[in-house]
């Protein structure tokens, strides 16, 4: 078995954006244009004030799309602002966004990127 090192990312955050069904693709594209590398999108069902808005008080199921992005902490503000504006989250009922700091995350990182980050760390010291 080849020698394998775990590359741990420590300066990353999870951005989660919950929006109306059908809005996810446009927001993923906008987040990529803002610098995000990728996203995970899945469907969910929400509940709350809007479910009481149906005809004669009958509950209305609210289908949602949940977008998760792991981004470097220095990009969080730009990504959140992009999603907030593109998703029109300043409009009641359009969605919700929040950021969760991650203690550590691990994934494949190309060797040239690991070397570049190590070089930058050494130069900063």
Backbone as numpy.savetxt, mean C-alpha at the origin, in Angstrom:
# Nx Ny Nz CAx CAy CAz Cx Cy Cz
23.28 -27.63 -1.05 22.44 -26.45 -1.05 23.33 -25.21 -1.05
23.06 -24.24 -1.94 23.90 -23.04 -2.01 23.74 -22.18 -0.76
24.77 -21.40 -0.45 24.73 -20.49 0.68 23.75 -19.36 0.35
22.75 -19.19 1.20 21.73 -18.17 0.96 21.65 -17.25 2.16
21.66 -15.95 1.90 21.51 -14.96 2.94 20.11 -14.37 2.87
19.58 -14.05 4.02 18.28 -13.38 4.08 18.54 -11.89 4.05
17.96 -11.22 3.08 18.07 -9.77 2.99 16.86 -9.19 3.71
17.11 -8.51 4.81 16.03 -7.95 5.64 15.93 -6.46 5.38
14.73 -6.02 5.07 14.45 -4.59 4.87 13.88 -4.05 6.17
14.45 -2.96 6.67 13.99 -2.43 7.95 13.40 -1.03 7.85
13.63 -0.33 6.80 13.12 1.04 6.64 11.95 1.06 5.67
10.94 0.22 5.95 9.78 0.13 5.08 8.50 0.24 5.89
7.44 0.63 5.21 6.11 0.73 5.83 5.08 0.09 4.91
3.99 -0.35 5.52 2.87 -0.91 4.78 1.81 0.17 4.63
1.49 0.52 3.38 0.42 1.47 3.11 -0.79 0.65 2.70
-1.90 0.84 3.40 -3.14 0.12 3.11 -4.20 1.13 2.73
-4.82 0.90 1.58 -5.86 1.80 1.08 -7.10 0.97 0.77
-8.22 1.33 1.37 -9.48 0.62 1.18 -10.40 1.54 0.38
-10.83 1.05 -0.79 -11.62 1.89 -1.70 -12.81 1.11 -2.24
-13.67 1.82 -2.94 -14.83 1.20 -3.57 -14.39 0.20 -4.63
-15.15 -0.87 -4.79 -14.84 -1.88 -5.80 -14.78 -1.22 -7.18
-13.72 -1.55 -7.92 -13.52 -0.99 -9.24 -12.50 0.13 -9.30
-12.13 0.66 -8.14 -11.18 1.78 -8.10 -9.74 1.32 -7.96
-9.51 0.06 -7.65 -8.17 -0.43 -7.33 -7.15 -0.30 -8.44
-7.50 -0.68 -9.65 -6.53 -0.68 -10.75 -5.96 0.72 -11.00
-6.80 1.73 -11.00 -6.34 3.09 -11.23 -5.41 3.55 -10.12
-5.70 3.13 -8.89 -4.86 3.54 -7.77 -3.52 2.80 -7.78
-3.53 1.54 -8.18 -2.26 0.81 -8.29 -1.38 1.47 -9.35
-1.96 1.83 -10.47 -1.20 2.50 -11.54 -0.65 3.83 -11.05
-1.46 4.60 -10.33 -1.01 5.89 -9.80 0.12 5.70 -8.79
0.02 4.65 -7.96 1.08 4.41 -6.98 2.39 4.02 -7.66
2.31 3.28 -8.76 3.53 2.93 -9.52 4.16 4.18 -10.10
3.34 5.06 -10.65 3.86 6.32 -11.20 4.51 7.17 -10.11
4.06 7.00 -8.86 4.62 7.76 -7.74 5.84 7.08 -7.13
6.20 5.88 -7.64 7.42 5.23 -7.17 7.26 3.89 -6.50
6.03 3.44 -6.25 5.83 2.12 -5.64 6.24 1.03 -6.63
6.77 -0.05 -6.11 7.24 -1.14 -6.97 6.14 -2.13 -7.32
5.13 -2.24 -6.51 4.06 -3.19 -6.78 3.02 -3.13 -5.67
1.96 -3.89 -5.83 0.87 -3.86 -4.86 0.18 -5.21 -4.81
-0.47 -5.46 -3.70 -1.36 -6.61 -3.56 -2.76 -6.06 -3.42
-3.68 -6.56 -4.23 -5.06 -6.09 -4.20 -5.97 -7.28 -3.93
-6.90 -7.10 -3.01 -7.88 -8.15 -2.76 -9.22 -7.51 -2.44
-10.27 -8.32 -2.49 -11.62 -7.84 -2.27 -12.05 -8.09 -0.83
-12.91 -7.21 -0.34 -13.44 -7.33 1.02 -14.85 -6.77 1.03
-15.54 -7.01 2.11 -16.88 -6.48 2.29 -16.86 -5.59 3.52
-17.29 -4.36 3.37 -17.28 -3.42 4.48 -18.64 -3.28 5.12
-18.64 -2.70 6.29 -19.91 -2.40 6.95 -19.75 -1.09 7.68
-20.85 -0.46 7.98 -20.80 0.83 8.67 -22.01 1.66 8.32
-21.84 2.97 8.31 -22.94 3.90 8.08 -23.59 3.65 6.72
-22.80 3.40 5.70 -23.36 3.26 4.35 -24.33 2.10 4.23
-24.17 1.03 5.01 -25.07 -0.11 4.86 -26.49 0.22 5.32
-26.67 1.30 6.09 -28.00 1.72 6.53 -28.67 2.65 5.52
-28.00 2.92 4.41 -28.54 3.87 3.43 -29.42 3.22 2.37
-29.63 1.93 2.45 -30.44 1.24 1.45 -31.90 1.64 1.52
-32.67 1.17 0.53 -34.10 1.48 0.46 -34.79 0.94 1.72
-35.56 1.77 2.37 -36.32 1.40 3.57 -35.44 0.82 4.66
-34.19 1.26 4.74 -33.29 0.81 5.80 -32.73 -0.58 5.59
-32.96 -1.19 4.42 -32.41 -2.51 4.13 -30.91 -2.36 3.93
-30.14 -3.27 4.54 -28.68 -3.18 4.47 -28.19 -3.33 3.04
-27.20 -2.53 2.68 -26.56 -2.60 1.37 -25.14 -3.08 1.58
-24.79 -4.21 0.97 -23.42 -4.70 1.09 -22.48 -3.77 0.34
-21.40 -3.46 0.97 -20.43 -2.54 0.37 -19.18 -3.31 -0.01
-19.06 -3.65 -1.30 -17.87 -4.35 -1.77 -16.72 -3.36 -1.84
-15.55 -3.80 -1.39 -14.37 -2.94 -1.33 -13.19 -3.62 -2.00
-12.21 -2.82 -2.36 -10.91 -3.33 -2.78 -9.90 -2.82 -1.76
-9.04 -3.72 -1.32 -8.00 -3.36 -0.36 -6.67 -3.43 -1.11
-5.91 -2.35 -1.07 -4.61 -2.27 -1.75 -3.53 -2.19 -0.68
-2.60 -3.12 -0.73 -1.45 -3.12 0.19 -0.19 -2.85 -0.61
0.62 -1.91 -0.12 1.90 -1.61 -0.74 2.97 -1.55 0.35
4.09 -2.23 0.15 5.23 -2.10 1.04 6.18 -1.13 0.34
6.43 0.00 0.99 7.23 1.05 0.36 8.32 1.54 1.32
9.43 2.04 0.78 10.45 2.64 1.64 9.85 3.82 2.41
10.30 3.98 3.64 9.73 5.04 4.48 9.87 6.43 3.87
10.92 6.64 3.09 11.09 7.97 2.50 10.12 8.23 1.35
9.36 7.23 0.91 8.37 7.40 -0.15 6.93 7.40 0.38
6.76 7.14 1.66 5.42 6.97 2.23 4.55 8.20 1.99
5.04 9.39 2.30 4.22 10.59 2.16 3.76 10.79 0.72
4.67 10.60 -0.24 4.32 10.78 -1.66 3.26 9.75 -2.08
3.42 8.49 -1.67 2.47 7.44 -2.05 1.10 7.71 -1.42
1.08 8.05 -0.13 -0.19 8.32 0.55 -0.90 9.50 -0.10
-0.17 10.57 -0.38 -0.79 11.73 -1.01 -1.35 11.38 -2.39
-0.60 10.61 -3.15 -1.06 10.19 -4.48 -2.34 9.38 -4.39
-2.38 8.39 -3.50 -3.57 7.54 -3.36 -4.75 8.36 -2.83
-4.49 9.23 -1.88 -5.55 10.06 -1.31 -6.21 10.93 -2.38
-5.38 11.59 -3.17 -5.92 12.48 -4.20 -6.55 11.72 -5.36
-5.87 10.71 -5.87 -6.39 9.93 -7.00 -7.66 9.19 -6.62
-7.71 8.68 -5.38 -8.89 7.95 -4.92 -10.00 8.83 -4.40
-9.78 10.16 -4.42 -10.77 11.12 -3.93 -11.24 10.74 -2.51
-10.26 10.43 -1.65 -10.59 10.01 -0.30 -11.07 11.16 0.58
-11.05 12.38 0.04 -11.61 13.52 0.76 -13.12 13.63 0.54
-13.70 12.65 -0.16 -15.13 12.58 -0.41 -15.74 11.52 0.50
-16.82 11.83 1.22 -17.41 10.83 2.11 -17.75 9.53 1.39
-17.39 8.42 2.02 -17.72 7.11 1.49 -16.78 6.58 0.43
-15.75 7.34 0.04 -14.86 6.89 -1.04 -13.78 5.94 -0.56
-13.39 6.02 0.72 -12.38 5.09 1.18 -11.60 5.59 2.37
-10.53 4.84 2.66 -9.76 5.05 3.88 -8.32 4.63 3.59
-7.37 5.32 4.17 -5.96 4.96 3.96 -5.23 5.05 5.29
-4.29 4.11 5.52 -3.47 4.18 6.73 -2.11 3.56 6.48
-1.16 3.89 7.35 0.22 3.43 7.22 0.60 2.66 8.47
1.24 1.51 8.29 1.73 0.70 9.38 3.23 0.55 9.25
4.01 1.03 10.24 5.47 0.82 10.17 5.77 -0.68 10.30
6.67 -1.17 9.50 7.06 -2.58 9.57 8.41 -2.69 10.26
8.52 -3.60 11.20 9.79 -3.80 11.89 10.82 -4.38 10.94
10.41 -5.39 10.17 11.28 -5.93 9.14 10.47 -6.69 8.12
11.01 -6.77 6.93 10.39 -7.49 5.83 11.51 -8.15 5.03
11.20 -9.23 4.35 12.22 -9.91 3.56 11.62 -10.35 2.23
12.41 -10.19 1.18 12.04 -10.61 -0.16 13.31 -10.70 -0.98
13.19 -11.12 -2.21 14.34 -11.15 -3.09 14.76 -9.73 -3.42
16.04 -9.46 -3.25 16.62 -8.17 -3.65 17.81 -8.50 -4.54
17.87 -7.98 -5.78 18.99 -8.28 -6.67 20.33 -7.93 -6.03
21.34 -8.72 -6.32 22.66 -8.55 -5.73 23.23 -7.15 -5.95
23.04 -6.58 -7.14 23.59 -5.25 -7.39 22.93 -4.18 -6.51
21.67 -4.38 -6.14 20.99 -3.44 -5.25 21.54 -3.59 -3.83
21.75 -4.82 -3.38 22.32 -5.07 -2.05 23.69 -4.42 -1.95
24.52 -4.59 -2.99 25.85 -4.00 -3.00 25.79 -2.48 -2.96
24.88 -1.89 -3.72 24.74 -0.44 -3.75 24.31 0.10 -2.38
23.37 -0.59 -1.72 22.92 -0.17 -0.40 24.04 -0.31 0.63
24.81 -1.38 0.55 25.93 -1.58 1.47 26.97 -0.47 1.28
27.22 -0.11 0.02 28.18 0.95 -0.28 27.70 2.29 0.29
26.42 2.60 0.12 25.86 3.84 0.65 25.95 3.88 2.18
25.72 2.73 2.81 25.82 2.66 4.27 27.23 2.91 4.75
28.20 2.30 4.06 29.61 2.50 4.42 30.03 3.95 4.25
29.58 4.59 3.16 29.93 5.99 2.89 29.31 6.92 3.91
28.14 6.57 4.43 27.46 7.42 5.41 28.12 7.35 6.79
28.86 6.28 7.04 29.47 6.10 8.37 30.70 6.91 8.56
